[in-house]
Amino acid sequence: MDKQEKQAVLNIVELLKKEERAELIKEYENQLLGMLGEQERDEIAEVLDGRRLPSLLSDTIAKRIFSADSHRERLTYLLKNVVQDDSIEVEGSYTNEGLMQSRDSKKVIFDEPAKLKDGRHSDTEFQISLQEYIFRRAELYASDMLLFSYSVEEGQKKSEVSYLNTAGVLLVVLMKNSPKDFKAFNKTSERYIHRFTNRTADSGLSFPSMMTIIFVQLDECLKQFKEGRNGEQDSSGNRLDELQVLLSLVADINDEKVLESAKDINFMKDIIAEVKKLSENKEVRAMLLAEKYAQADMNAVRSYERNEGRNEGIHEGLALAARIIAESKSGMSDEQIAFQYGYSIDEIKAVLGHE
């Protein structure tokens, strides 16, 4: 955001804290709305007007609904059923701010880190934008989590941490839009939850990985729900229908069929009621608006960097291209650059002229 946009957000928050007049708050809301593109403006306007519920993939909403502290039972349910491991229990939250993150990733990926009672660190990511390089990103991030898990925590002695007693890590990635590799897989399979738990050699020898990485295709789940299908079953062959409803709710909380089914399940009914209440909270509304602007701002910058926007965007794109070329000359691979800057490998290759 530029100075004017930042000030608009700050003005809203300050007014909310002081509980000033509603018409002034509305004025600043309109100021921010005017900075959005038509699609983004229409989406958030429907939420602010009470015609739609804010998405469960929103950082502002997800961190409250699936909080590892205030709603650990919800996060526990989600992890237990996605992983298909009844032993999972969420102990509480932990900060992952020191872990590796790309420059813009926090604008399109929101997460809820948690410590499990068995000692593992978990992270549940809510992804709102398509990411074609998702496998590499997940491995890099999970590896960083694992190193964090191996480090000495406050109150521990270095001698107490060893390879033997280091707990593994769990990364669950909830994808609103499936990358092409997943879509290609769905041509021959109905599975939309993909659990990577083992390392297998070409000889057939296998061992359990300390990194459990699970990808969930929310779009495919929602599609199957609407069609009355469910490609996911438990170990006994029973369809995971309740989990499918929850994941469909995360995918689209405003879908009528999803809402009808979710309201028959008590804890999901509570989620819907809480989201509605949050959407009426003035401070939350300001945060939703600022969040929507941040997403729209990033998308606009990406558009400008492809020489499709205003002159200032083109200049930003040229400056970024120069940095990317310099990184490439320094020895960084296309994949490393894509991860660092938050772009797809194809976009990086286009900038560098690589095949």
C-alpha positions as CSV (number, residue, x, y, z in Angstrom):
1,M,0.0,0.0,0.0
2,D,1.1,3.6,-0.6
3,K,0.9,6.3,2.1
4,Q,-2.7,7.3,1.2
5,E,-3.9,3.7,1.4
6,K,-2.1,2.9,4.6
7,Q,-3.5,6.1,6.2
8,A,-7.1,5.1,5.1
9,V,-6.7,1.7,6.9
10,L,-5.2,3.4,10.0
11,N,-8.0,5.9,10.1
12,I,-10.6,3.2,10.1
13,V,-8.9,1.3,12.9
14,E,-8.3,4.4,15.0
15,L,-12.0,5.4,14.6
16,L,-13.1,1.9,15.7
17,K,-10.9,2.1,18.7
18,K,-12.3,5.4,19.7
19,E,-15.9,4.3,18.7
20,E,-16.4,7.5,16.7
21,R,-19.4,8.2,14.5
22,A,-20.6,5.5,12.1
23,E,-20.7,7.9,9.2
24,L,-17.0,8.7,9.4
25,I,-16.2,5.0,9.5
26,K,-18.4,4.5,6.4
27,E,-16.5,7.3,4.7
28,Y,-13.2,5.7,5.2
29,E,-14.6,2.3,4.2
30,N,-15.7,3.9,0.9
31,Q,-12.3,5.5,0.5
32,L,-10.7,2.0,0.6
33,L,-13.4,0.5,-1.6
34,G,-12.6,3.1,-4.2
35,M,-9.0,1.9,-4.4
36,L,-10.1,-1.7,-5.3
37,G,-10.8,-3.1,-8.8
38,E,-14.4,-3.8,-9.7
39,Q,-14.5,-7.5,-8.9
40,E,-12.7,-7.0,-5.5
41,R,-14.9,-4.1,-4.7
42,D,-18.1,-6.0,-5.5
43,E,-17.0,-9.0,-3.4
44,I,-16.1,-7.1,-0.3
45,A,-19.1,-4.7,-0.7
46,E,-21.5,-7.7,-0.5
47,V,-19.8,-8.8,2.8
48,L,-19.9,-5.3,4.3
49,D,-23.6,-5.0,3.3
50,G,-24.4,-8.3,4.9
51,R,-25.4,-10.0,1.7
52,R,-22.5,-12.6,1.9
53,L,-20.4,-14.2,4.6
54,P,-16.7,-13.6,4.5
55,S,-14.7,-16.5,3.3
56,L,-13.2,-19.0,5.8
57,L,-10.0,-18.7,3.7
58,S,-9.7,-15.1,4.8
59,D,-6.8,-14.6,7.2
60,T,-8.9,-12.4,9.5
61,I,-11.6,-15.1,9.7
62,A,-9.6,-18.3,9.6
63,K,-7.3,-17.3,12.4
64,R,-10.3,-16.8,14.7
65,I,-12.5,-19.8,13.6
66,F,-9.6,-22.3,13.7
67,S,-7.5,-20.8,16.4
68,A,-5.1,-23.2,18.0
69,D,-5.9,-21.5,21.3
70,S,-9.5,-20.4,21.5
71,H,-10.9,-23.1,19.2
72,R,-8.4,-25.9,19.4
73,E,-11.2,-28.5,19.2
74,R,-12.0,-27.3,15.6
75,L,-8.4,-27.4,14.5
76,T,-8.0,-30.8,16.2
77,Y,-11.1,-32.1,14.3
78,L,-9.7,-30.8,11.0
79,L,-6.3,-32.3,11.4
80,K,-7.5,-35.6,12.8
81,N,-9.8,-36.2,9.9
82,V,-7.6,-34.9,7.1
83,V,-4.6,-36.8,8.4
84,Q,-6.8,-39.8,9.4
85,D,-5.0,-40.0,12.8
86,D,-7.2,-40.2,15.9
87,S,-4.2,-39.6,18.2
88,I,-3.8,-36.0,17.1
89,E,-4.5,-33.4,19.8
90,V,-3.7,-29.7,19.5
91,E,-1.9,-28.3,22.5
92,G,-1.8,-24.7,21.5
93,S,-0.3,-22.2,19.1
94,Y,3.3,-21.2,18.4
95,T,4.8,-18.5,16.3
96,N,6.3,-19.4,13.0
97,E,7.4,-15.9,12.1
98,G,11.1,-16.9,12.0
99,L,10.4,-19.5,9.4
100,M,11.2,-19.0,5.7
101,Q,8.5,-17.1,3.8
102,S,8.6,-15.6,0.3
103,R,8.1,-11.9,-0.1
104,D,4.4,-11.9,-0.9
105,S,3.3,-15.3,0.3
106,K,1.5,-13.9,3.4
107,K,-0.8,-12.0,1.1
108,V,-2.2,-15.2,-0.5
109,I,-1.3,-17.9,2.1
110,F,-2.7,-17.7,5.6
111,D,-1.7,-20.3,8.2
112,E,-2.5,-21.5,11.7
113,P,0.6,-23.0,13.3
114,A,0.1,-25.3,16.3
115,K,2.0,-27.5,18.6
116,L,0.5,-31.0,19.0
117,K,0.5,-32.9,22.3
118,D,2.8,-35.6,20.8
119,G,5.5,-32.9,20.4
120,R,5.1,-32.4,16.7
121,H,4.8,-28.9,15.2
122,S,1.9,-28.5,12.7
123,D,0.9,-25.8,10.3
124,T,-2.4,-25.6,8.4
125,E,-2.2,-23.3,5.4
126,F,-5.2,-21.7,3.8
127,Q,-4.2,-20.8,0.2
128,I,-6.5,-18.5,-1.8
129,S,-4.3,-18.2,-5.0
130,L,-3.2,-20.8,-7.5
131,Q,0.4,-21.9,-6.9
132,E,1.9,-24.2,-9.6
133,Y,5.2,-24.7,-7.6
134,I,3.3,-26.0,-4.6
135,F,5.3,-29.2,-4.2
136,R,8.7,-27.4,-3.9
137,R,7.3,-24.7,-1.6
138,A,5.8,-27.3,0.7
139,E,9.0,-29.3,0.9
140,L,11.1,-26.3,1.6
141,Y,8.8,-25.0,4.2
142,A,8.3,-28.4,5.9
143,S,12.1,-28.8,6.0
144,D,12.4,-25.4,7.7
145,M,9.8,-26.5,10.2
146,L,11.7,-29.7,10.9
147,L,14.9,-27.7,11.6
148,F,12.9,-25.5,13.9
149,S,11.6,-28.6,15.7
150,Y,15.2,-29.9,16.1
151,S,16.3,-26.6,17.7
152,V,16.6,-26.1,21.5
153,E,13.5,-24.5,23.0
154,E,13.5,-22.2,26.0
155,G,14.2,-24.1,29.2
156,Q,15.8,-27.0,27.3
157,K,19.4,-28.1,27.5
158,K,21.2,-28.8,24.2
159,S,22.0,-32.4,25.5
160,E,18.2,-33.0,25.7
161,V,17.7,-32.6,21.9
162,S,18.7,-35.5,19.7
163,Y,17.8,-37.2,16.5
164,L,15.9,-39.8,18.5
165,N,13.6,-37.6,20.4
166,T,13.0,-34.9,17.7
167,A,9.3,-35.0,16.8
168,G,8.3,-34.8,13.2
169,V,6.3,-32.0,11.6
170,L,2.9,-31.9,9.9
171,L,2.0,-29.5,7.1
172,V,-1.6,-29.4,5.8
173,V,-2.2,-27.3,2.7
174,L,-5.8,-26.4,1.9
175,M,-5.9,-25.2,-1.8
176,K,-8.8,-23.2,-3.1
177,N,-7.5,-23.7,-6.6
178,S,-5.8,-26.9,-7.6
179,P,-2.6,-26.6,-9.6
180,K,-2.4,-28.4,-13.0
181,D,-0.6,-31.5,-11.6
182,F,-3.6,-32.2,-9.3
183,K,-6.1,-31.5,-12.0
184,A,-4.4,-34.0,-14.3
185,F,-4.5,-36.6,-11.5
186,N,-8.2,-36.1,-11.1
187,K,-8.8,-37.3,-14.7
188,T,-8.3,-40.8,-13.4
189,S,-8.9,-40.5,-9.7
190,E,-11.6,-39.1,-7.4
191,R,-9.2,-38.6,-4.5
192,Y,-8.8,-34.9,-3.4
193,I,-6.7,-35.5,-0.2
194,H,-3.1,-36.5,-0.9
195,R,-1.0,-37.6,2.1
196,F,2.8,-37.9,1.7
197,T,4.1,-39.8,4.7
198,N,6.9,-42.1,3.5
199,R,10.1,-42.0,1.5
200,T,10.5,-44.9,-1.0
201,A,13.7,-45.8,-2.8
202,D,13.8,-47.2,-6.4
203,S,14.7,-50.6,-4.7
204,G,11.4,-50.5,-2.9
205,L,12.9,-49.9,0.5
206,S,10.8,-47.4,2.5
207,F,10.9,-45.5,5.7
208,P,8.5,-43.1,7.4
209,S,9.4,-39.4,6.8
210,M,9.7,-37.0,9.6
211,M,7.8,-34.6,7.4
212,T,4.1,-35.4,6.8
213,I,2.8,-33.2,4.0
214,I,-0.9,-33.3,3.0
215,F,-2.5,-31.4,0.1
216,V,-6.3,-30.9,0.1
217,Q,-8.0,-29.9,-3.1
218,L,-10.9,-27.7,-1.8
219,D,-12.2,-27.0,-5.3
220,E,-12.4,-30.7,-6.2
221,C,-14.0,-31.5,-2.9
222,L,-16.7,-28.9,-3.4
223,K,-17.3,-30.1,-6.9
224,Q,-17.8,-33.7,-5.8
225,F,-20.0,-32.5,-2.9
226,K,-22.3,-30.7,-5.3
227,E,-22.5,-33.8,-7.5
228,G,-23.2,-36.1,-4.6
229,R,-19.9,-37.9,-4.8
230,N,-17.1,-38.4,-2.4
231,G,-13.7,-39.9,-3.4
232,E,-12.4,-40.0,0.2
233,Q,-12.9,-42.9,2.6
234,D,-11.5,-44.0,6.0
235,S,-9.4,-47.1,6.4
236,S,-12.7,-49.2,6.8
237,G,-14.0,-48.0,3.5
238,N,-16.6,-45.5,4.9
239,R,-17.1,-42.2,3.1
240,L,-15.8,-39.2,4.9
241,D,-18.9,-37.2,4.3
242,E,-18.8,-35.0,7.4
243,L,-15.2,-34.0,6.6
244,Q,-16.3,-33.3,3.0
245,V,-19.0,-30.9,4.3
246,L,-16.5,-29.0,6.5
247,L,-13.9,-28.7,3.6
248,S,-16.7,-27.6,1.3
249,L,-17.7,-25.0,3.8
250,V,-14.1,-23.7,3.8
251,A,-14.1,-23.7,0.0
252,D,-17.3,-21.7,-0.2
253,I,-19.3,-20.7,2.9
254,N,-21.9,-19.0,0.8
255,D,-22.9,-22.0,-1.3
256,E,-26.6,-22.8,-0.5
257,K,-26.2,-26.6,-0.7
258,V,-23.1,-26.5,1.6
259,L,-24.9,-24.2,4.1
260,E,-27.9,-26.5,4.2
261,S,-25.8,-29.6,5.0
262,A,-23.5,-27.7,7.4
263,K,-26.4,-26.3,9.5
264,D,-27.4,-29.9,10.4
265,I,-24.0,-30.5,12.1
266,N,-23.7,-28.6,15.4
267,F,-20.1,-27.5,15.4
268,M,-20.4,-26.3,11.8
269,K,-23.6,-24.5,12.6
270,D,-21.6,-22.7,15.4
271,I,-18.9,-21.8,12.8
272,I,-21.4,-20.2,10.5
273,A,-23.0,-18.2,13.4
274,E,-19.5,-17.1,14.5
275,V,-18.5,-16.0,11.0
276,K,-21.8,-14.0,10.7
277,K,-21.1,-12.3,14.0
278,L,-17.5,-11.5,13.1
279,S,-18.7,-10.0,9.8
280,E,-20.8,-7.5,11.9
281,N,-17.8,-6.5,14.1
282,K,-16.6,-3.1,13.0
283,E,-12.9,-3.8,13.6
284,V,-13.1,-7.1,11.7
285,R,-14.8,-5.3,8.8
286,A,-11.9,-2.9,8.6
287,M,-9.4,-5.8,8.7
288,L,-11.3,-7.7,5.9
289,L,-11.3,-4.6,3.8
290,A,-7.5,-4.0,4.3
291,E,-6.9,-7.7,3.6
292,K,-8.9,-7.6,0.4
293,Y,-6.9,-4.5,-0.7
294,A,-3.6,-6.3,0.1
295,Q,-4.6,-9.2,-2.1
296,A,-5.9,-6.9,-4.9
297,D,-2.7,-4.8,-4.6
298,M,-0.5,-7.9,-5.1
299,N,-2.5,-9.1,-8.1
300,A,-2.3,-5.6,-9.6
301,V,1.4,-5.5,-9.1
302,R,1.8,-8.9,-10.8
303,S,-0.3,-7.6,-13.7
304,Y,1.8,-4.4,-14.0
305,E,5.0,-6.5,-13.9
306,R,3.7,-8.3,-17.0
307,N,3.5,-4.9,-18.8
308,E,-0.3,-4.9,-18.7
309,G,-0.8,-1.9,-16.4
310,R,0.0,1.7,-15.6
311,N,3.5,3.2,-16.2
312,E,4.4,3.0,-12.5
313,G,3.6,-0.7,-12.6
314,I,5.8,-1.1,-15.6
315,H,8.7,0.6,-13.8
316,E,8.2,-1.7,-10.8
317,G,8.2,-4.6,-13.1
318,L,11.4,-3.5,-14.7
319,A,13.1,-3.1,-11.3
320,L,11.9,-6.5,-10.2
321,A,13.1,-8.1,-13.5
322,A,16.6,-6.5,-12.9
323,R,16.7,-8.1,-9.4
324,I,15.6,-11.5,-10.8
325,I,18.3,-11.4,-13.5
326,A,20.9,-10.5,-10.9
327,E,19.8,-13.4,-8.7
328,S,20.1,-15.8,-11.7
329,K,23.6,-14.5,-12.6
330,S,24.6,-15.1,-8.9
331,G,23.9,-18.8,-9.3
332,M,20.3,-19.1,-8.0
333,S,18.1,-21.6,-9.9
334,D,14.8,-20.7,-11.5
335,E,13.0,-22.7,-8.7
336,Q,14.8,-20.9,-5.9
337,I,14.0,-17.5,-7.5
338,A,10.3,-18.5,-7.9
339,F,10.1,-19.4,-4.2
340,Q,11.9,-16.3,-3.0
341,Y,9.8,-13.9,-5.0
342,G,6.4,-15.7,-4.8
343,Y,6.0,-16.3,-8.5
344,S,5.4,-19.4,-10.6
345,I,8.4,-21.1,-12.3
346,D,6.9,-20.3,-15.7
347,E,6.8,-16.6,-14.8
348,I,10.4,-16.6,-13.8
349,K,11.5,-18.5,-16.9
350,A,9.6,-15.9,-19.0
351,V,11.5,-13.0,-17.4
352,L,14.9,-14.8,-17.8
353,G,14.1,-16.1,-21.3
354,H,14.7,-19.7,-20.2
355,E,13.0,-22.6,-21.9
